[in-house]
Amino acid sequence: MRLTDSLEGLTPENLQGFFAGWPNPPSPETFHRLLAGSYRISLAVEEGGRVAGFAQAISDGVLTAFIPLLEVLPEHQGQGLGTRLMRHLLGQLEHLYAVDLSCDAELVPFYERLGMERGNAMSLRNYARQSGVSGFPDTPGPGGLD
Ligand SMILES: CC(C)(COP(=O)(O)OP(=O)(O)OC[C@H]1O[C@@H](n2cnc3c(N)ncnc32)[C@H](O)[C@@H]1OP(=O)(O)O)[C@@H](O)C(=O)NCCC(=O)NCCS
């Protein structure tokens, strides 16, 4: 399994099976787009080209980054891949002041083992936009919520 910080040579075909349990998941094409638009990424790629896990950071490139998503395909979980992906991504963010993420309580020890400290998070969710494309005719397009 190789880790890479680049989407080069990977298409939506290579990005199947993620967003487990999401009611309205992004398509592989939308997933490819969100990786392409990220500040830094870390991908675990099988020999055949299938992506087995990923982590993604967004950033202003000056002080702060946020890690919205980390996921490992079920058959690869529990073998250290999530930890490797996080280390690989955090290594790409070492020049920044702050790296933040939010997670469920049971994952706090996982992130503490990576050197992160527990804090508080606040969030808003618009589930009509969970897939990354407008799910309903009357939901606003990019650029406006009013
Ligand atoms: C979280 C996740 C990325 C970890 O990937 P992984 O490759 O299994 O991670 P590692 O093998 O490096 O570490 C596994 C350890 O993480 C912890 N861990 C992982 N998932 C956990 C969970 N749901 N609850 C509690 N601990 C968990 C455990 O300590 C686990 O050790 P164990 O396998 O001995 O029980 C993976 O479980 C996943 O994709 N989950 C679904 C998506 C998700 O929750 N993403 C995180 C968003 S904040």
The ligand as an SDF file (V2000), in Angstrom:
LIG
                    3D

 48 50  0  0  0  0  0  0  0  0999 V2000
  -11.3060    6.2160   12.2000 C   0  0  0  0  0  0  0  0  0  0  0  0
  -10.6240    5.4050   11.1170 C   0  0  0  0  0  0  0  0  0  0  0  0
  -10.1430    6.3180    9.9870 C   0  0  0  0  0  0  0  0  0  0  0  0
   -9.4300    4.6870   11.7270 C   0  0  0  0  0  0  0  0  0  0  0  0
   -8.7540    3.9960   10.6850 O   0  0  0  0  0  0  0  0  0  0  0  0
   -7.9200    2.6840   11.0000 P   0  0  0  0  0  0  0  0  0  0  0  0
   -7.1090    2.3650    9.7940 O   0  0  0  0  0  0  0  0  0  0  0  0
   -8.8120    1.6220   11.5040 O   0  0  0  0  0  0  0  0  0  0  0  0
   -6.9760    3.2330   12.1740 O   0  0  0  0  0  0  0  0  0  0  0  0
   -5.7510    2.5380   12.8650 P   0  0  0  0  0  0  0  0  0  0  0  0
   -5.6800    1.0870   12.4670 O   0  0  0  0  0  0  0  0  0  0  0  0
   -4.5650    3.3650   12.6470 O   0  0  0  0  0  0  0  0  0  0  0  0
   -6.1530    2.6780   14.3900 O   0  0  0  0  0  0  0  0  0  0  0  0
   -7.1740    1.8570   14.8700 C   0  0  0  0  0  0  0  0  0  0  0  0
   -7.4990    2.3100   16.2610 C   0  0  0  0  0  0  0  0  0  0  0  0
   -8.2490    3.5000   16.2200 O   0  0  0  0  0  0  0  0  0  0  0  0
   -9.2560    3.4750   17.2310 C   0  0  0  0  0  0  0  0  0  0  0  0
  -10.5640    3.5100   16.5760 N   0  0  0  0  0  0  0  0  0  0  0  0
  -10.8380    3.4720   15.2700 C   0  0  0  0  0  0  0  0  0  0  0  0
  -12.1640    3.5730   15.0630 N   0  0  0  0  0  0  0  0  0  0  0  0
  -12.7290    3.6550   16.2730 C   0  0  0  0  0  0  0  0  0  0  0  0
  -14.0560    3.8030   16.7280 C   0  0  0  0  0  0  0  0  0  0  0  0
  -15.1000    3.8520   15.8930 N   0  0  0  0  0  0  0  0  0  0  0  0
  -14.2640    3.8590   18.0510 N   0  0  0  0  0  0  0  0  0  0  0  0
  -13.2430    3.8130   18.9250 C   0  0  0  0  0  0  0  0  0  0  0  0
  -11.9590    3.6750   18.5530 N   0  0  0  0  0  0  0  0  0  0  0  0
  -11.7200    3.6140   17.2390 C   0  0  0  0  0  0  0  0  0  0  0  0
   -9.0640    2.1920   17.9870 C   0  0  0  0  0  0  0  0  0  0  0  0
   -8.1750    2.4460   19.0590 O   0  0  0  0  0  0  0  0  0  0  0  0
   -8.3710    1.3310   16.9660 C   0  0  0  0  0  0  0  0  0  0  0  0
   -7.5910    0.3520   17.5530 O   0  0  0  0  0  0  0  0  0  0  0  0
   -8.0630   -1.1710   17.4420 P   0  0  0  0  0  0  0  0  0  0  0  0
   -8.1690   -1.4670   15.9810 O   0  0  0  0  0  0  0  0  0  0  0  0
   -6.9730   -1.8860   18.1410 O   0  0  0  0  0  0  0  0  0  0  0  0
   -9.3870   -1.1930   18.1320 O   0  0  0  0  0  0  0  0  0  0  0  0
  -11.5780    4.3020   10.5290 C   0  0  0  0  0  0  0  0  0  0  0  0
  -12.0720    3.5380   11.5890 O   0  0  0  0  0  0  0  0  0  0  0  0
  -12.7260    4.8700    9.7230 C   0  0  0  0  0  0  0  0  0  0  0  0
  -12.5930    5.1090    8.5130 O   0  0  0  0  0  0  0  0  0  0  0  0
  -13.8980    5.0630   10.3660 N   0  0  0  0  0  0  0  0  0  0  0  0
  -15.0840    5.5810    9.6870 C   0  0  0  0  0  0  0  0  0  0  0  0
  -14.9280    7.0570    9.3490 C   0  0  0  0  0  0  0  0  0  0  0  0
  -14.5560    7.8980   10.5500 C   0  0  0  0  0  0  0  0  0  0  0  0
  -15.0680    7.7290   11.6510 O   0  0  0  0  0  0  0  0  0  0  0  0
  -13.6220    8.8270   10.3220 N   0  0  0  0  0  0  0  0  0  0  0  0
  -13.1250    9.7220   11.3500 C   0  0  0  0  0  0  0  0  0  0  0  0
  -13.8370   11.0250   11.2590 C   0  0  0  0  0  0  0  0  0  0  0  0
  -13.3260   12.1200   12.5640 S   0  0  0  0  0  0  0  0  0  0  0  0
  1  2  1  0
  2  3  1  0
  2  4  1  0
  2 36  1  0
  4  5  1  0
  5  6  1  0
  6  7  2  0
  6  8  1  0
  6  9  1  0
  9 10  1  0
 10 11  2  0
 10 12  1  0
 10 13  1  0
 13 14  1  0
 14 15  1  0
 15 16  1  0
 15 30  1  0
 16 17  1  0
 17 18  1  0
 17 28  1  0
 18 19  1  0
 18 27  1  0
 19 20  2  0
 20 21  1  0
 21 22  1  0
 21 27  2  0
 22 23  1  0
 22 24  2  0
 24 25  1  0
 25 26  2  0
 26 27  1  0
 28 29  1  0
 28 30  1  0
 30 31  1  0
 31 32  1  0
 32 33  2  0
 32 34  1  0
 32 35  1  0
 36 37  1  0
 36 38  1  0
 38 39  2  0
 38 40  1  0
 40 41  1  0
 41 42  1  0
 42 43  1  0
 43 44  2  0
 43 45  1  0
 45 46  1  0
 46 47  1  0
 47 48  1  0
M  END
$$$$
